[in-house]
């Protein structure tokens, strides 16, 4: 039976570390501040943004949420982003995605100052991640790495397989695993013999968006399985991309959904915000 890598326990640890860091920064005259810009009233986005606000408050980080109407124009949104870039009291800045269809997401992300880009989505931070420079790594893959570290998984020389090649999860995950000395294969919807490739993995990361897609026959006995997927079933229950019950019989360690990577994603946003605030002291 696999060990369960609990996002709940680890996120709580990370948050108490963040709260201590906030105290230290405050004693140096800096109150870390995260500003989130939310455009429109997408229900899922609203829930995510409320969660971010709650996390900040819990750790003593100042939280500002700029709630803008769905009709906000791209120019208006860009003006808000630039104002936050210039506001020295804002350390971390993110624009909640997705944006309404009339706004060019890339243009907005590119307008965020890289030193405030705590989501790690700007081309500057992505580029720095590629070349192995200090950067803000995207929160979800950074959270997965933290889970692997906390579980004591030895990565050097191991085979890692990432299913999914999105800019926010799959690609940066592959970069972080490469930096941690694993040999990485990235799979996607056009991959042939996906199950056979997955069976080679010592570390298997699923970031697909299909409920229980990774079945036991795709997992090597003893592998570590990280489930990034968050899928809502017709029953309203959440489930991951991995068939948890069957795969946990085979894997050596596995992350649950809910209570896994999602909580670490939230925690890493706080870590990045602290880092952004700390850099202003340097
Ligand atoms: P995405 O839709 O941008 O990317 C999905 C990827 O899966 C694509 O690269 C695609 O090629 C691949 N894929 C799709 N069907 C496939 C198939 N049949 N075989 C192999 N590969 C296939 O999604 P995303 O933004 O990367 O998110 C992936 C999942 O992770 C979603 O369930 C999302 O909700 C979840 N997610 C969770 C967190 C978190 O905090 N836990 C954060 C972001 C995303």
Boltz pocket constraint, residues with backbone or C-beta under 6 A from the ligand:
constraints:
  - pocket:
      binder: B
      contacts: [[A, 140], [A, 163], [A, 164], [A, 165], [A, 166], [A, 167], [A, 168], [A, 169], [A, 170], [A, 187], [A, 188], [A, 189], [A, 190], [A, 191], [A, 194], [A, 206], [A, 207], [A, 208], [A, 209], [A, 210], [A, 227], [A, 228], [A, 229], [A, 230], [A, 231], [A, 261], [A, 262], [A, 263], [A, 265], [A, 266]]
      max_distance: 6.0
